[in-house]
Amino acid sequence: MGDGIGRYRGTESRIAHWLRRRPRKSAADTPSREDLLLATAAAGLPLAPAAYPVGYRCSCERVGCPTPARHPVSFAWQTQCATDPGQIERWALGQPQANFITATGMVHDVLDVPLEAGRAALERLLAEGVEVGPVAEAGDSLGGGRVLFFTATRGTPEDEDEWWPCELDCHPETMDEHPGLRWHCRGSYVLVPPARLPGDHMVEWVRGPEHPLPDPLTLLETLTDACARHADRYADDEHGDHHAVAWPLSR
């Protein structure tokens, strides 16, 4: 999946061209972690260092960490996030094992759906000629993995009473309970590729960050439909009462 960078829909990606222009530090054909992070920052996605897996535990050493390897290192991550290449290089070289998060609601939002639903939705969107932006897959034992659709941010609505931080609803430990759509906006974050998760799982690009960010509403109907189908199958398998979640458009 990660090696698919640069061959989306039969055309050479701009990210591959950008990476080739950078001085190579080795003879390896595949982009380095540092190169991928710099390319992501160059696309305007603000980054900050995050925890990483130590076996099945989290590098933060918190006993019973509920989000191992999936949370920022600093409590000031929202103000710390940066796109400056010099800062990204210092972080990447100084913390060689760290994952990185990107803060949503500044430049972009992320529509986060179960793996099966996300793959089906992506196939449908591309077949219909819908402009899809960057897409990443996060393999995980929680909920069977997720697909992250990066979109332009909707910003903060004029009526603040209709908005709430999505972090209240989309912490990873709730994924098994609500296998539906999560809209990461202001106050939230997601991991960016390349990232490692416990159990040898990865977060990798399916479509790189060089793709323009679409309006989330152009993807929303297809994603919620795919989540509803996934939730029905999930409920049948678990004999439970699970339903997809679609957030109000004001978010």
FENMO-V147639 format. One record per run of one state. SS is the DSSP state (alpha for helix, beta for strand, coil for the rest). FROM is the first residue (numbers start at 1). LEN is the number of residues. If there is no record, write none. Layout:
# FENMO-V147639
ss->SS from->FROM len->LEN
ss->SS from->FROM len->LEN
This chain:
# FENMO-V147639
ss->coil from->1 len->1
ss->alpha from->2 len->3
ss->coil from->5 len->3
ss->alpha from->8 len->3
ss->coil from->11 len->3
ss->alpha from->14 len->8
ss->coil from->22 len->11
ss->alpha from->33 len->10
ss->coil from->43 len->4
ss->beta from->47 len->4
ss->coil from->51 len->2
ss->beta from->53 len->2
ss->coil from->55 len->2
ss->beta from->57 len->2
ss->coil from->59 len->13
ss->beta from->72 len->1
ss->coil from->73 len->4
ss->alpha from->77 len->4
ss->coil from->81 len->1
ss->beta from->82 len->1
ss->coil from->83 len->2
ss->alpha from->85 len->10
ss->coil from->95 len->4
ss->beta from->99 len->5
ss->coil from->104 len->4
ss->beta from->108 len->7
ss->alpha from->115 len->13
ss->coil from->128 len->7
ss->beta from->135 len->4
ss->coil from->139 len->7
ss->beta from->146 len->7
ss->coil from->153 len->7
ss->alpha from->160 len->3
ss->coil from->163 len->3
ss->alpha from->166 len->3
ss->coil from->169 len->3
ss->alpha from->172 len->3
ss->coil from->175 len->7
ss->beta from->182 len->3
ss->coil from->185 len->4
ss->beta from->189 len->4
ss->coil from->193 len->2
ss->beta from->195 len->3
ss->coil from->198 len->3
ss->beta from->201 len->7
ss->coil from->208 len->6
ss->beta from->214 len->1
ss->coil from->215 len->2
ss->alpha from->217 len->22
ss->coil from->239 len->13
